[in-house]
Amino acid sequence: MMKTLNYQLMAASALVSLFSAMAEASDKPNFVIIFSDDQGYEDVGCFGSPDIELRGPCHIVAYRP
């Protein structure tokens, strides 16, 4: 009985995620929040550090529309 219930719940959650993925994209802007602890302003390569080069944040900083 529990296995059947588990399979039904998995199938239902798969269908919900499928239909939510097919939903139209909203016109709201996208936000990226980067949270790090104990990091200074110049600790990342895009802000001047030769030690740490992070590709993702450096591309975000370089993109200025």
Residue pairs with C-beta under 8 A, 6 or more apart in sequence:
32 60
34 57
41 47
42 48
42 49
43 49
43 52
44 52
44 54
44 57
44 58
45 51
45 52
45 53
45 54
45 58
46 54
46 57
46 58
46 61
46 62
47 61
